[in-house]
Amino acid sequence: MQNLYETVKKAQMVVQVEAVRVQKELAVAEFDGYCEGELVKVTLSGNQQPVRTEITEAAMELGSEKLSLLITEAYRDAHQKSVQAMKARMGDLAQSLGMPQGLGDQFKQ
């Protein structure tokens, strides 16, 4: 029984270390999102924190209402890419730790 307890304890440590590593990788990763026509580019970190927004002159000339829509569209695109990357990394982590097939799929899309 003690052996089982030690094995579980070691497995928990490995999971914690690997999860922290993945979180650090995602924190420094950047994901670019674009609106249609690429008039606006929004960059988010892997933990969905805004990094920068780039707006072309052509987008500025469309007026504030249209510009607002373009920024929102680009933000959604970047957010979606960031979330997909996180899900993929967590799914990969689950598989690399030998979790049963399909258990890590909840993280993948």
N, C-alpha and C positions, 0 to 999 in steps of 0.2 A: 504494500500500500504506500509506503514511503517513497518507493521508486516512481510510482505513478504521480504522486504529489510533486516530486522534483521535476519530472518531465513536463507537467502542466505549467509549473512555475517558469521553467526555461522557455517554453513556448510563448507564454505571456510576455516575457522580456523581449523575445525576438520580434513579436508583433508590435510592441510599443516602439522599439528602436526603428523598425522599418516604417511604421506609420509616421514617425517624426521625420525621417529622412524624406519620405514622399511629400509631406507638408512643406518642408524646406525647399524642395525642388519646385513645387508649385508656386511658392511665395515669390520666387525670383523669375519664374517664367512670365512671359508676356504674350497676350493674345490680341490680335488686331481684328476689329470689326469694321465693316464698311456698310454704307448705305448704297442703294442702287446707284450706279454711275460713279461710285467711289468719290463723291464730292466731299464726304466727311469720313474721317477715320478716327475711331476711338480705340485706345489701348487700355486693357485691363490686366492686372496681375492674375496669377493663377488662383488667388484667393478672392477674386472679383473686386479688388480695389482699383479705382481709377488711376491711371498713370498719366495719360495725356489725351488731348483731343486736337485733331488737326482739321481745319476748315478751309476749303479752297475759296478763292475769290468768287468763283462761279456760284458756289453755295450761298455766299453772303449776298449776292445780287438777287437771290430768290425771295428775299424778305424774311422777316423774323418768324412768321408762322410756319412757312415751309422749312426754314432752317431748323426750327425746333423738331419737326417731324424727322428730318434727316439725321439729326444727332441721336434721337431716340432709336431710330432704326439701326444705326451703327452701333450704339451701345448694346442693343439686344443681340446683335450678331456677335459682338465680342464676348458678351456674357455667355451665350450659348456655346461658343467654342471653348471657353474656360471651363464651364461645367462639364462638357463632354470629355475634356482632357482629364479632369479630376476623376470622373467616373471610370475612365479607362485605366488610369494609374492605380486606383483603388482595386479595381477588378484584377489587374495584373498582380498586385500585391497579394490579394487573396489566393490566387492560383499559385503563386510562387511559394506561399506558405503551406501549400498542400491541402487547402480547404477542399471539401467535396465538390465535384463538378456541378456547376449550376448555382452554388452558394455565392460565389463572387459575381455572378451575372447580375445581381440586383444593382451593382454599381455601374454596369455597362449599359449603353443605350443601343 
